Amino acid sequence: MSPSAVTAQWPNKCGYSVTTDGARLRTGPGSGYTTLGLLRKGDPVSGAQRRRDWDKVGLQGGSGARLGNRRSNGLKEGTTGWISKRLLQADTCMQLN
């Protein structure tokens, strides 16, 4: 199977929010991959890839409470990893003029 058959472009340009506390950010697209850390409900993420039922995301500035340059979840802003797409909800784009 070619890589293009399993990878799609990120569908929402406005980003996503985590829908539950304890969502696992993983090193790869599947539950068998190592957990990098746990995300909290409402943590904002952005990303670029979807592979089957998993999204590759990067942590945005509002993720968790600030503790120096780390978040309360122990992950640095900009950390990338994979999360099940069922644990994300699309954010709504707003235009302010």
mmCIF file as gemmi writes it, N, C-alpha and C atoms, coordinates in Angstrom:
data_model
loop_
_atom_site.group_PDB
_atom_site.id
_atom_site.type_symbol
_atom_site.label_atom_id
_atom_site.label_alt_id
_atom_site.label_comp_id
_atom_site.label_asym_id
_atom_site.label_entity_id
_atom_site.label_seq_id
_atom_site.pdbx_PDB_ins_code
_atom_site.Cartn_x
_atom_site.Cartn_y
_atom_site.Cartn_z
_atom_site.occupancy
_atom_site.B_iso_or_equiv
_atom_site.pdbx_formal_charge
_atom_site.auth_seq_id
_atom_site.auth_asym_id
_atom_site.pdbx_PDB_model_num
ATOM 1 N N . MET Axp A 1 ? 0.841 -1.175 0 1 0 ? 1 A 1
ATOM 2 C CA . MET Axp A 1 ? 0 0 0 1 0 ? 1 A 1
ATOM 3 C C . MET Axp A 1 ? 0.885 1.236 0 1 0 ? 1 A 1
ATOM 4 N N . SER Axp A 2 ? 0.607 2.186 -0.853 1 0 ? 2 A 1
ATOM 5 C CA . SER Axp A 2 ? 1.424 3.396 -0.942 1 0 ? 2 A 1
ATOM 6 C C . SER Axp A 2 ? 1.129 4.314 0.237 1 0 ? 2 A 1
ATOM 7 N N . PRO Axp A 3 ? 2.117 5.173 0.643 1 0 ? 3 A 1
ATOM 8 C CA . PRO Axp A 3 ? 1.896 6.091 1.759 1 0 ? 3 A 1
ATOM 9 C C . PRO Axp A 3 ? 0.694 7 1.534 1 0 ? 3 A 1
ATOM 10 N N . SER Axp A 4 ? 0.436 7.412 0.301 1 0 ? 4 A 1
ATOM 11 C CA . SER Axp A 4 ? -0.692 8.301 0.048 1 0 ? 4 A 1
ATOM 12 C C . SER Axp A 4 ? -2.026 7.618 0.306 1 0 ? 4 A 1
ATOM 13 N N . ALA Axp A 5 ? -2.05 6.289 0.294 1 0 ? 5 A 1
ATOM 14 C CA . ALA Axp A 5 ? -3.287 5.561 0.544 1 0 ? 5 A 1
ATOM 15 C C . ALA Axp A 5 ? -3.678 5.577 2.017 1 0 ? 5 A 1
ATOM 16 N N . VAL Axp A 6 ? -2.718 5.807 2.908 1 0 ? 6 A 1
ATOM 17 C CA . VAL Axp A 6 ? -3.023 5.796 4.333 1 0 ? 6 A 1
ATOM 18 C C . VAL Axp A 6 ? -2.876 7.159 4.989 1 0 ? 6 A 1
ATOM 19 N N . THR Axp A 7 ? -2.364 8.147 4.296 1 0 ? 7 A 1
ATOM 20 C CA . THR Axp A 7 ? -2.151 9.467 4.863 1 0 ? 7 A 1
ATOM 21 C C . THR Axp A 7 ? -3.005 10.484 4.132 1 0 ? 7 A 1
ATOM 22 N N . ALA Axp A 8 ? -3.744 11.269 4.878 1 0 ? 8 A 1
ATOM 23 C CA . ALA Axp A 8 ? -4.565 12.329 4.301 1 0 ? 8 A 1
ATOM 24 C C . ALA Axp A 8 ? -4.128 13.663 4.888 1 0 ? 8 A 1
ATOM 25 N N . GLN Axp A 9 ? -4.426 14.731 4.204 1 0 ? 9 A 1
ATOM 26 C CA . GLN Axp A 9 ? -4.107 16.059 4.721 1 0 ? 9 A 1
ATOM 27 C C . GLN Axp A 9 ? -5.03 16.401 5.883 1 0 ? 9 A 1
ATOM 28 N N . TRP Axp A 10 ? -4.549 17.242 6.778 1 0 ? 10 A 1
ATOM 29 C CA . TRP Axp A 10 ? -5.315 17.681 7.943 1 0 ? 10 A 1
ATOM 30 C C . TRP Axp A 10 ? -6.582 18.38 7.469 1 0 ? 10 A 1
ATOM 31 N N . PRO Axp A 11 ? -7.761 17.92 7.897 1 0 ? 11 A 1
ATOM 32 C CA . PRO Axp A 11 ? -9.01 18.419 7.344 1 0 ? 11 A 1
ATOM 33 C C . PRO Axp A 11 ? -9.508 19.765 7.865 1 0 ? 11 A 1
ATOM 34 N N . ASN Axp A 12 ? -9.085 20.236 9.02 1 0 ? 12 A 1
ATOM 35 C CA . ASN Axp A 12 ? -9.603 21.489 9.574 1 0 ? 12 A 1
ATOM 36 C C . ASN Axp A 12 ? -8.464 22.464 9.82 1 0 ? 12 A 1
ATOM 37 N N . LYS Axp A 13 ? -8.472 23.592 9.125 1 0 ? 13 A 1
ATOM 38 C CA . LYS Axp A 13 ? -7.392 24.58 9.244 1 0 ? 13 A 1
ATOM 39 C C . LYS Axp A 13 ? -7.45 25.371 10.548 1 0 ? 13 A 1
ATOM 40 N N . CYS Axp A 14 ? -8.564 25.3 11.29 1 0 ? 14 A 1
ATOM 41 C CA . CYS Axp A 14 ? -8.727 26.08 12.526 1 0 ? 14 A 1
ATOM 42 C C . CYS Axp A 14 ? -8.192 25.36 13.753 1 0 ? 14 A 1
ATOM 43 N N . GLY Axp A 15 ? -7.845 24.107 13.624 1 0 ? 15 A 1
ATOM 44 C CA . GLY Axp A 15 ? -7.312 23.35 14.742 1 0 ? 15 A 1
ATOM 45 C C . GLY Axp A 15 ? -8.363 22.519 15.437 1 0 ? 15 A 1
ATOM 46 N N . TYR Axp A 16 ? -7.939 21.862 16.5 1 0 ? 16 A 1
ATOM 47 C CA . TYR Axp A 16 ? -8.78 20.936 17.237 1 0 ? 16 A 1
ATOM 48 C C . TYR Axp A 16 ? -8.532 21.1 18.726 1 0 ? 16 A 1
ATOM 49 N N . SER Axp A 17 ? -9.477 20.596 19.524 1 0 ? 17 A 1
ATOM 50 C CA . SER Axp A 17 ? -9.332 20.553 20.979 1 0 ? 17 A 1
ATOM 51 C C . SER Axp A 17 ? -9.533 19.117 21.436 1 0 ? 17 A 1
ATOM 52 N N . VAL Axp A 18 ? -8.812 18.751 22.497 1 0 ? 18 A 1
ATOM 53 C CA . VAL Axp A 18 ? -8.941 17.424 23.086 1 0 ? 18 A 1
ATOM 54 C C . VAL Axp A 18 ? -10.273 17.357 23.835 1 0 ? 18 A 1
ATOM 55 N N . THR Axp A 19 ? -11.002 16.248 23.708 1 0 ? 19 A 1
ATOM 56 C CA . THR Axp A 19 ? -12.349 16.138 24.277 1 0 ? 19 A 1
ATOM 57 C C . THR Axp A 19 ? -12.409 15.455 25.636 1 0 ? 19 A 1
ATOM 58 N N . THR Axp A 20 ? -11.304 14.917 26.136 1 0 ? 20 A 1
ATOM 59 C CA . THR Axp A 20 ? -11.337 14.183 27.401 1 0 ? 20 A 1
ATOM 60 C C . THR Axp A 20 ? -10.008 14.313 28.14 1 0 ? 20 A 1
ATOM 61 N N . ASP Axp A 21 ? -10.055 14.277 29.457 1 0 ? 21 A 1
ATOM 62 C CA . ASP Axp A 21 ? -8.821 14.252 30.242 1 0 ? 21 A 1
ATOM 63 C C . ASP Axp A 21 ? -8.146 12.894 30.078 1 0 ? 21 A 1
ATOM 64 N N . GLY Axp A 22 ? -6.827 12.894 30.064 1 0 ? 22 A 1
ATOM 65 C CA . GLY Axp A 22 ? -6.072 11.653 29.997 1 0 ? 22 A 1
ATOM 66 C C . GLY Axp A 22 ? -5.91 11.079 28.601 1 0 ? 22 A 1
ATOM 67 N N . ALA Axp A 23 ? -6.145 11.898 27.568 1 0 ? 23 A 1
ATOM 68 C CA . ALA Axp A 23 ? -5.934 11.431 26.195 1 0 ? 23 A 1
ATOM 69 C C . ALA Axp A 23 ? -4.436 11.216 25.982 1 0 ? 23 A 1
ATOM 70 N N . ARG Axp A 24 ? -4.076 10.075 25.461 1 0 ? 24 A 1
ATOM 71 C CA . ARG Axp A 24 ? -2.657 9.723 25.291 1 0 ? 24 A 1
ATOM 72 C C . ARG Axp A 24 ? -2.104 10.27 23.976 1 0 ? 24 A 1
ATOM 73 N N . LEU Axp A 25 ? -1.001 11.01 24.083 1 0 ? 25 A 1
ATOM 74 C CA . LEU Axp A 25 ? -0.237 11.453 22.918 1 0 ? 25 A 1
ATOM 75 C C . LEU Axp A 25 ? 0.832 10.396 22.693 1 0 ? 25 A 1
ATOM 76 N N . ARG Axp A 26 ? 0.868 9.803 21.496 1 0 ? 26 A 1
ATOM 77 C CA . ARG Axp A 26 ? 1.733 8.654 21.236 1 0 ? 26 A 1
ATOM 78 C C . ARG Axp A 26 ? 2.79 8.953 20.175 1 0 ? 26 A 1
ATOM 79 N N . THR Axp A 27 ? 3.801 8.078 20.122 1 0 ? 27 A 1
ATOM 80 C CA . THR Axp A 27 ? 4.9 8.241 19.162 1 0 ? 27 A 1
ATOM 81 C C . THR Axp A 27 ? 4.515 7.813 17.753 1 0 ? 27 A 1
ATOM 82 N N . GLY Axp A 28 ? 3.431 7.09 17.599 1 0 ? 28 A 1
ATOM 83 C CA . GLY Axp A 28 ? 2.986 6.625 16.285 1 0 ? 28 A 1
ATOM 84 C C . GLY Axp A 28 ? 1.482 6.451 16.248 1 0 ? 28 A 1
ATOM 85 N N . PRO Axp A 29 ? 0.94 6.167 15.062 1 0 ? 29 A 1
ATOM 86 C CA . PRO Axp A 29 ? -0.506 6.084 14.87 1 0 ? 29 A 1
ATOM 87 C C . PRO Axp A 29 ? -1.118 4.737 15.266 1 0 ? 29 A 1
ATOM 88 N N . GLY Axp A 30 ? -1.203 4.492 16.563 1 0 ? 30 A 1
ATOM 89 C CA . GLY Axp A 30 ? -1.803 3.256 17.047 1 0 ? 30 A 1
ATOM 90 C C . GLY Axp A 30 ? -1.587 3.1 18.538 1 0 ? 30 A 1
ATOM 91 N N . SER Axp A 31 ? -2.436 2.296 19.18 1 0 ? 31 A 1
ATOM 92 C CA . SER Axp A 31 ? -2.351 2.127 20.634 1 0 ? 31 A 1
ATOM 93 C C . SER Axp A 31 ? -1.132 1.321 21.071 1 0 ? 31 A 1
ATOM 94 N N . GLY Axp A 32 ? -0.436 0.685 20.144 1 0 ? 32 A 1
ATOM 95 C CA . GLY Axp A 32 ? 0.764 -0.064 20.478 1 0 ? 32 A 1
ATOM 96 C C . GLY Axp A 32 ? 2.022 0.792 20.593 1 0 ? 32 A 1
ATOM 97 N N . TYR Axp A 33 ? 1.918 2.06 20.241 1 0 ? 33 A 1
ATOM 98 C CA . TYR Axp A 33 ? 3.079 2.959 20.309 1 0 ? 33 A 1
ATOM 99 C C . TYR Axp A 33 ? 3.229 3.544 21.718 1 0 ? 33 A 1
ATOM 100 N N . THR Axp A 34 ? 4.436 3.953 22.049 1 0 ? 34 A 1
ATOM 101 C CA . THR Axp A 34 ? 4.759 4.517 23.355 1 0 ? 34 A 1
ATOM 102 C C . THR Axp A 34 ? 4 5.819 23.596 1 0 ? 34 A 1
ATOM 103 N N . THR Axp A 35 ? 3.546 6.01 24.826 1 0 ? 35 A 1
ATOM 104 C CA . THR Axp A 35 ? 2.863 7.241 25.228 1 0 ? 35 A 1
ATOM 105 C C . THR Axp A 35 ? 3.891 8.312 25.579 1 0 ? 35 A 1
ATOM 106 N N . LEU Axp A 36 ? 3.759 9.483 24.963 1 0 ? 36 A 1
ATOM 107 C CA . LEU Axp A 36 ? 4.628 10.625 25.266 1 0 ? 36 A 1
ATOM 108 C C . LEU Axp A 36 ? 4.138 11.374 26.497 1 0 ? 36 A 1
ATOM 109 N N . GLY Axp A 37 ? 2.832 11.385 26.695 1 0 ? 37 A 1
ATOM 110 C CA . GLY Axp A 37 ? 2.228 12.097 27.815 1 0 ? 37 A 1
ATOM 111 C C . GLY Axp A 37 ? 0.721 12.095 27.674 1 0 ? 37 A 1
ATOM 112 N N . LEU Axp A 38 ? 0.066 12.638 28.692 1 0 ? 38 A 1
ATOM 113 C CA . LEU Axp A 38 ? -1.385 12.701 28.708 1 0 ? 38 A 1
ATOM 114 C C . LEU Axp A 38 ? -1.837 14.136 28.488 1 0 ? 38 A 1
ATOM 115 N N . LEU Axp A 39 ? -2.858 14.3 27.658 1 0 ? 39 A 1
ATOM 116 C CA . LEU Axp A 39 ? -3.414 15.62 27.387 1 0 ? 39 A 1
ATOM 117 C C . LEU Axp A 39 ? -4.679 15.815 28.202 1 0 ? 39 A 1
ATOM 118 N N . ARG Axp A 40 ? -5.045 17.092 28.396 1 0 ? 40 A 1
ATOM 119 C CA . ARG Axp A 40 ? -6.232 17.438 29.168 1 0 ? 40 A 1
ATOM 120 C C . ARG Axp A 40 ? -7.356 17.892 28.262 1 0 ? 40 A 1
ATOM 121 N N . LYS Axp A 41 ? -8.561 17.746 28.754 1 0 ? 41 A 1
ATOM 122 C CA . LYS Axp A 41 ? -9.735 18.21 28.018 1 0 ? 41 A 1
ATOM 123 C C . LYS Axp A 41 ? -9.575 19.7 27.713 1 0 ? 41 A 1
ATOM 124 N N . GLY Axp A 42 ? -9.786 20.064 26.456 1 0 ? 42 A 1
ATOM 125 C CA . GLY Axp A 42 ? -9.674 21.453 26.037 1 0 ? 42 A 1
ATOM 126 C C . GLY Axp A 42 ? -8.31 21.854 25.511 1 0 ? 42 A 1
ATOM 127 N N . ASP Axp A 43 ? -7.284 21.005 25.678 1 0 ? 43 A 1
ATOM 128 C CA . ASP Axp A 43 ? -5.961 21.335 25.148 1 0 ? 43 A 1
ATOM 129 C C . ASP Axp A 43 ? -6.067 21.547 23.642 1 0 ? 43 A 1
ATOM 130 N N . PRO Axp A 44 ? -5.554 22.694 23.14 1 0 ? 44 A 1
ATOM 131 C CA . PRO Axp A 44 ? -5.593 22.943 21.694 1 0 ? 44 A 1
ATOM 132 C C . PRO Axp A 44 ? -4.415 22.286 20.985 1 0 ? 44 A 1
ATOM 133 N N . VAL Axp A 45 ? -4.693 21.712 19.819 1 0 ? 45 A 1
ATOM 134 C CA . VAL Axp A 45 ? -3.658 21.081 19.011 1 0 ? 45 A 1
ATOM 135 C C . VAL Axp A 45 ? -3.83 21.502 17.555 1 0 ? 45 A 1
ATOM 136 N N . SER Axp A 46 ? -2.743 21.446 16.827 1 0 ? 46 A 1
ATOM 137 C CA . SER Axp A 46 ? -2.789 21.663 15.376 1 0 ? 46 A 1
ATOM 138 C C . SER Axp A 46 ? -2.039 20.505 14.743 1 0 ? 46 A 1
ATOM 139 N N . GLY Axp A 47 ? -2.245 20.297 13.471 1 0 ? 47 A 1
ATOM 140 C CA . GLY Axp A 47 ? -1.581 19.155 12.875 1 0 ? 47 A 1
ATOM 141 C C . GLY Axp A 47 ? -1.525 19.201 11.368 1 0 ? 47 A 1
ATOM 142 N N . ALA Axp A 48 ? -1.002 18.115 10.791 1 0 ? 48 A 1
ATOM 143 C CA . ALA Axp A 48 ? -0.813 18.07 9.349 1 0 ? 48 A 1
ATOM 144 C C . ALA Axp A 48 ? -1.144 16.741 8.71 1 0 ? 48 A 1
ATOM 145 N N . GLN Axp A 49 ? -1.367 15.706 9.499 1 0 ? 49 A 1
ATOM 146 C CA . GLN Axp A 49 ? -1.585 14.381 8.906 1 0 ? 49 A 1
ATOM 147 C C . GLN Axp A 49 ? -2.711 13.635 9.588 1 0 ? 49 A 1
ATOM 148 N N . ARG Axp A 50 ? -3.378 12.798 8.82 1 0 ? 50 A 1
ATOM 149 C CA . ARG Axp A 50 ? -4.325 11.819 9.368 1 0 ? 50 A 1
ATOM 150 C C . ARG Axp A 50 ? -3.943 10.485 8.767 1 0 ? 50 A 1
ATOM 151 N N . ARG Axp A 51 ? -3.828 9.489 9.602 1 0 ? 51 A 1
ATOM 152 C CA . ARG Axp A 51 ? -3.531 8.125 9.135 1 0 ? 51 A 1
ATOM 153 C C . ARG Axp A 51 ? -4.567 7.205 9.76 1 0 ? 51 A 1
ATOM 154 N N . ARG Axp A 52 ? -5.477 6.771 8.916 1 0 ? 52 A 1
ATOM 155 C CA . ARG Axp A 52 ? -6.621 5.952 9.349 1 0 ? 52 A 1
ATOM 156 C C . ARG Axp A 52 ? -7.386 6.691 10.447 1 0 ? 52 A 1
ATOM 157 N N . ASP Axp A 53 ? -7.408 6.168 11.663 1 0 ? 53 A 1
ATOM 158 C CA . ASP Axp A 53 ? -8.167 6.778 12.764 1 0 ? 53 A 1
ATOM 159 C C . ASP Axp A 53 ? -7.29 7.577 13.724 1 0 ? 53 A 1
ATOM 160 N N . TRP Axp A 54 ? -6.106 7.979 13.256 1 0 ? 54 A 1
ATOM 161 C CA . TRP Axp A 54 ? -5.154 8.695 14.112 1 0 ? 54 A 1
ATOM 162 C C . TRP Axp A 54 ? -4.721 9.989 13.449 1 0 ? 54 A 1
ATOM 163 N N . ASP Axp A 55 ? -4.552 11.033 14.275 1 0 ? 55 A 1
ATOM 164 C CA . ASP Axp A 55 ? -4.09 12.335 13.794 1 0 ? 55 A 1
ATOM 165 C C . ASP Axp A 55 ? -2.734 12.658 14.402 1 0 ? 55 A 1
ATOM 166 N N . LYS Axp A 56 ? -1.814 13.146 13.557 1 0 ? 56 A 1
ATOM 167 C CA . LYS Axp A 56 ? -0.533 13.638 14.056 1 0 ? 56 A 1
ATOM 168 C C . LYS Axp A 56 ? -0.741 15.104 14.402 1 0 ? 56 A 1
ATOM 169 N N . VAL Axp A 57 ? -0.463 15.48 15.653 1 0 ? 57 A 1
ATOM 170 C CA . VAL Axp A 57 ? -0.748 16.821 16.146 1 0 ? 57 A 1
ATOM 171 C C . VAL Axp A 57 ? 0.472 17.435 16.822 1 0 ? 57 A 1
ATOM 172 N N . GLY Axp A 58 ? 0.435 18.749 16.932 1 0 ? 58 A 1
ATOM 173 C CA . GLY Axp A 58 ? 1.427 19.502 17.696 1 0 ? 58 A 1
ATOM 174 C C . GLY Axp A 58 ? 0.712 20.286 18.781 1 0 ? 58 A 1
ATOM 175 N N . LEU Axp A 59 ? 1.29 20.344 19.975 1 0 ? 59 A 1
ATOM 176 C CA . LEU Axp A 59 ? 0.68 21.082 21.079 1 0 ? 59 A 1
ATOM 177 C C . LEU Axp A 59 ? 0.816 22.576 20.842 1 0 ? 59 A 1
ATOM 178 N N . GLN Axp A 60 ? -0.285 23.295 21.011 1 0 ? 60 A 1
ATOM 179 C CA . GLN Axp A 60 ? -0.285 24.74 20.843 1 0 ? 60 A 1
ATOM 180 C C . GLN Axp A 60 ? -0.046 25.426 22.178 1 0 ? 60 A 1
ATOM 181 N N . GLY Axp A 61 ? 0.121 26.736 22.135 1 0 ? 61 A 1
ATOM 182 C CA . GLY Axp A 61 ? 0.46 27.535 23.309 1 0 ? 61 A 1
ATOM 183 C C . GLY Axp A 61 ? -0.469 27.42 24.496 1 0 ? 61 A 1
ATOM 184 N N . GLY Axp A 62 ? -1.738 27.117 24.293 1 0 ? 62 A 1
ATOM 185 C CA . GLY Axp A 62 ? -2.682 27.054 25.4 1 0 ? 62 A 1
ATOM 186 C C . GLY Axp A 62 ? -2.797 25.685 26.042 1 0 ? 62 A 1
ATOM 187 N N . SER Axp A 63 ? -1.871 24.785 25.756 1 0 ? 63 A 1
ATOM 188 C CA . SER Axp A 63 ? -1.98 23.407 26.265 1 0 ? 63 A 1
ATOM 189 C C . SER Axp A 63 ? -1.574 23.329 27.723 1 0 ? 63 A 1
ATOM 190 N N . GLY Axp A 64 ? -2.495 22.964 28.597 1 0 ? 64 A 1
ATOM 191 C CA . GLY Axp A 64 ? -2.186 22.792 30.02 1 0 ? 64 A 1
ATOM 192 C C . GLY Axp A 64 ? -1.787 24.097 30.684 1 0 ? 64 A 1
ATOM 193 N N . ALA Axp A 65 ? -1.515 24.056 31.968 1 0 ? 65 A 1
ATOM 194 C CA . ALA Axp A 65 ? -1.064 25.24 32.699 1 0 ? 65 A 1
ATOM 195 C C . ALA Axp A 65 ? 0.437 25.405 32.512 1 0 ? 65 A 1
ATOM 196 N N . ARG Axp A 66 ? 0.895 26.629 32.416 1 0 ? 66 A 1
ATOM 197 C CA . ARG Axp A 66 ? 2.325 26.888 32.217 1 0 ? 66 A 1
ATOM 198 C C . ARG Axp A 66 ? 3.134 26.613 33.477 1 0 ? 66 A 1
ATOM 199 N N . LEU Axp A 67 ? 4.228 25.916 33.305 1 0 ? 67 A 1
ATOM 200 C CA . LEU Axp A 67 ? 5.222 25.697 34.354 1 0 ? 67 A 1
ATOM 201 C C . LEU Axp A 67 ? 6.578 25.964 33.709 1 0 ? 67 A 1
ATOM 202 N N . GLY Axp A 68 ? 7.002 27.22 33.697 1 0 ? 68 A 1
ATOM 203 C CA . GLY Axp A 68 ? 8.202 27.577 32.951 1 0 ? 68 A 1
ATOM 204 C C . GLY Axp A 68 ? 7.915 27.407 31.475 1 0 ? 68 A 1
ATOM 205 N N . ASN Axp A 69 ? 8.775 26.698 30.742 1 0 ? 69 A 1
ATOM 206 C CA . ASN Axp A 69 ? 8.518 26.48 29.321 1 0 ? 69 A 1
ATOM 207 C C . ASN Axp A 69 ? 7.821 25.142 29.077 1 0 ? 69 A 1
ATOM 208 N N . ARG Axp A 70 ? 7.399 24.476 30.149 1 0 ? 70 A 1
ATOM 209 C CA . ARG Axp A 70 ? 6.671 23.201 30.023 1 0 ? 70 A 1
ATOM 210 C C . ARG Axp A 70 ? 5.231 23.395 30.49 1 0 ? 70 A 1
ATOM 211 N N . ARG Axp A 71 ? 4.399 22.485 30.122 1 0 ? 71 A 1
ATOM 212 C CA . ARG Axp A 71 ? 3.002 22.486 30.527 1 0 ? 71 A 1
ATOM 213 C C . ARG Axp A 71 ? 2.839 21.551 31.722 1 0 ? 71 A 1
ATOM 214 N N . SER Axp A 72 ? 1.704 21.651 32.397 1 0 ? 72 A 1
ATOM 215 C CA . SER Axp A 72 ? 1.464 20.782 33.551 1 0 ? 72 A 1
ATOM 216 C C . SER Axp A 72 ? 1.44 19.313 33.145 1 0 ? 72 A 1
ATOM 217 N N . ASN Axp A 73 ? 1.235 19.03 31.849 1 0 ? 73 A 1
ATOM 218 C CA . ASN Axp A 73 ? 1.278 17.645 31.391 1 0 ? 73 A 1
ATOM 219 C C . ASN Axp A 73 ? 2.717 17.182 31.139 1 0 ? 73 A 1
ATOM 220 N N . GLY Axp A 74 ? 3.703 18.065 31.364 1 0 ? 74 A 1
ATOM 221 C CA . GLY Axp A 74 ? 5.108 17.703 31.227 1 0 ? 74 A 1
ATOM 222 C C . GLY Axp A 74 ? 5.65 17.814 29.82 1 0 ? 74 A 1
ATOM 223 N N . LEU Axp A 75 ? 4.826 18.206 28.859 1 0 ? 75 A 1
ATOM 224 C CA . LEU Axp A 75 ? 5.239 18.292 27.462 1 0 ? 75 A 1
ATOM 225 C C . LEU Axp A 75 ? 5.485 19.738 27.061 1 0 ? 75 A 1
ATOM 226 N N . LYS Axp A 76 ? 6.522 19.962 26.272 1 0 ? 76 A 1
ATOM 227 C CA . LYS Axp A 76 ? 6.824 21.302 25.779 1 0 ? 76 A 1
ATOM 228 C C . LYS Axp A 76 ? 5.848 21.711 24.689 1 0 ? 76 A 1
ATOM 229 N N . GLU Axp A 77 ? 5.581 23.014 24.617 1 0 ? 77 A 1
ATOM 230 C CA . GLU Axp A 77 ? 4.799 23.548 23.51 1 0 ? 77 A 1
ATOM 231 C C . GLU Axp A 77 ? 5.468 23.147 22.207 1 0 ? 77 A 1
ATOM 232 N N . GLY Axp A 78 ? 4.683 22.728 21.227 1 0 ? 78 A 1
ATOM 233 C CA . GLY Axp A 78 ? 5.226 22.3 19.942 1 0 ? 78 A 1
ATOM 234 C C . GLY Axp A 78 ? 5.546 20.814 19.861 1 0 ? 78 A 1
ATOM 235 N N . THR Axp A 79 ? 5.474 20.101 20.997 1 0 ? 79 A 1
ATOM 236 C CA . THR Axp A 79 ? 5.677 18.656 20.963 1 0 ? 79 A 1
ATOM 237 C C . THR Axp A 79 ? 4.69 18.034 19.987 1 0 ? 79 A 1
ATOM 238 N N . THR Axp A 80 ? 5.163 17.117 19.155 1 0 ? 80 A 1
ATOM 239 C CA . THR Axp A 80 ? 4.277 16.449 18.206 1 0 ? 80 A 1
ATOM 240 C C . THR Axp A 80 ? 4.127 14.984 18.563 1 0 ? 80 A 1
ATOM 241 N N . GLY Axp A 81 ? 2.974 14.448 18.227 1 0 ? 81 A 1
ATOM 242 C CA . GLY Axp A 81 ? 2.689 13.045 18.457 1 0 ? 81 A 1
ATOM 243 C C . GLY Axp A 81 ? 1.364 12.693 17.819 1 0 ? 81 A 1
ATOM 244 N N . TRP Axp A 82 ? 0.9 11.491 18.077 1 0 ? 82 A 1
ATOM 245 C CA . TRP Axp A 82 ? -0.319 10.972 17.473 1 0 ? 82 A 1
ATOM 246 C C . TRP Axp A 82 ? -1.391 10.77 18.531 1 0 ? 82 A 1
ATOM 247 N N . ILE Axp A 83 ? -2.65 11.066 18.154 1 0 ? 83 A 1
ATOM 248 C CA . ILE Axp A 83 ? -3.789 10.901 19.048 1 0 ? 83 A 1
ATOM 249 C C . ILE Axp A 83 ? -4.955 10.33 18.244 1 0 ? 83 A 1
ATOM 250 N N . SER Axp A 84 ? -5.754 9.505 18.886 1 0 ? 84 A 1
ATOM 251 C CA . SER Axp A 84 ? -6.934 8.966 18.221 1 0 ? 84 A 1
ATOM 252 C C . SER Axp A 84 ? -7.858 10.109 17.807 1 0 ? 84 A 1
ATOM 253 N N . LYS Axp A 85 ? -8.332 10.097 16.563 1 0 ? 85 A 1
ATOM 254 C CA . LYS Axp A 85 ? -9.162 11.199 16.081 1 0 ? 85 A 1
ATOM 255 C C . LYS Axp A 85 ? -10.491 11.282 16.828 1 0 ? 85 A 1
ATOM 256 N N . ARG Axp A 86 ? -10.931 10.198 17.465 1 0 ? 86 A 1
ATOM 257 C CA . ARG Axp A 86 ? -12.184 10.241 18.22 1 0 ? 86 A 1
ATOM 258 C C . ARG Axp A 86 ? -12.059 11.056 19.502 1 0 ? 86 A 1
ATOM 259 N N . LEU Axp A 87 ? -10.823 11.413 19.893 1 0 ? 87 A 1
ATOM 260 C CA . LEU Axp A 87 ? -10.587 12.207 21.093 1 0 ? 87 A 1
ATOM 261 C C . LEU Axp A 87 ? -10.392 13.688 20.783 1 0 ? 87 A 1
ATOM 262 N N . LEU Axp A 88 ? -10.711 14.088 19.546 1 0 ? 88 A 1
ATOM 263 C CA . LEU Axp A 88 ? -10.56 15.482 19.123 1 0 ? 88 A 1
ATOM 264 C C . LEU Axp A 88 ? -11.88 16.021 18.6 1 0 ? 88 A 1
ATOM 265 N N . GLN Axp A 89 ? -12.081 17.324 18.801 1 0 ? 89 A 1
ATOM 266 C CA . GLN Axp A 89 ? -13.213 18.001 18.171 1 0 ? 89 A 1
ATOM 267 C C . GLN Axp A 89 ? -12.685 19.195 17.396 1 0 ? 89 A 1
ATOM 268 N N . ALA Axp A 90 ? -13.302 19.459 16.263 1 0 ? 90 A 1
ATOM 269 C CA . ALA Axp A 90 ? -12.876 20.565 15.411 1 0 ? 90 A 1
ATOM 270 C C . ALA Axp A 90 ? -13.223 21.9 16.057 1 0 ? 90 A 1
ATOM 271 N N . ASP Axp A 91 ? -12.276 22.829 16.04 1 0 ? 91 A 1
ATOM 272 C CA . ASP Axp A 91 ? -12.535 24.189 16.5 1 0 ? 91 A 1
ATOM 273 C C . ASP Axp A 91 ? -13.215 24.966 15.379 1 0 ? 91 A 1
ATOM 274 N N . THR Axp A 92 ? -13.967 25.984 15.747 1 0 ? 92 A 1
ATOM 275 C CA . THR Axp A 92 ? -14.667 26.811 14.772 1 0 ? 92 A 1
ATOM 276 C C . THR Axp A 92 ? -13.821 28.023 14.416 1 0 ? 92 A 1
ATOM 277 N N . CYS Axp A 93 ? -13.662 28.28 13.136 1 0 ? 93 A 1
ATOM 278 C CA . CYS Axp A 93 ? -12.919 29.447 12.682 1 0 ? 93 A 1
ATOM 279 C C . CYS Axp A 93 ? -13.764 30.702 12.895 1 0 ? 93 A 1
ATOM 280 N N . MET Axp A 94 ? -13.104 31.772 13.305 1 0 ? 94 A 1
ATOM 281 C CA . MET Axp A 94 ? -13.789 33.059 13.472 1 0 ? 94 A 1
ATOM 282 C C . MET Axp A 94 ? -13.034 34.124 12.707 1 0 ? 94 A 1
ATOM 283 N N . GLN Axp A 95 ? -13.761 34.998 12.059 1 0 ? 95 A 1
ATOM 284 C CA . GLN Axp A 95 ? -13.153 36.122 11.37 1 0 ? 95 A 1
ATOM 285 C C . GLN Axp A 95 ? -13.607 37.4 12.056 1 0 ? 95 A 1
ATOM 286 N N . LEU Axp A 96 ? -12.649 38.162 12.56 1 0 ? 96 A 1
ATOM 287 C CA . LEU Axp A 96 ? -12.956 39.422 13.237 1 0 ? 96 A 1
ATOM 288 C C . LEU Axp A 96 ? -12.513 40.573 12.348 1 0 ? 96 A 1
ATOM 289 N N . ASN Axp A 97 ? -13.459 41.37 11.922 1 0 ? 97 A 1
ATOM 290 C CA . ASN Axp A 97 ? -13.141 42.542 11.09 1 0 ? 97 A 1
ATOM 291 C C . ASN Axp A 97 ? -13.688 43.776 11.732 1 0 ? 97 A 1
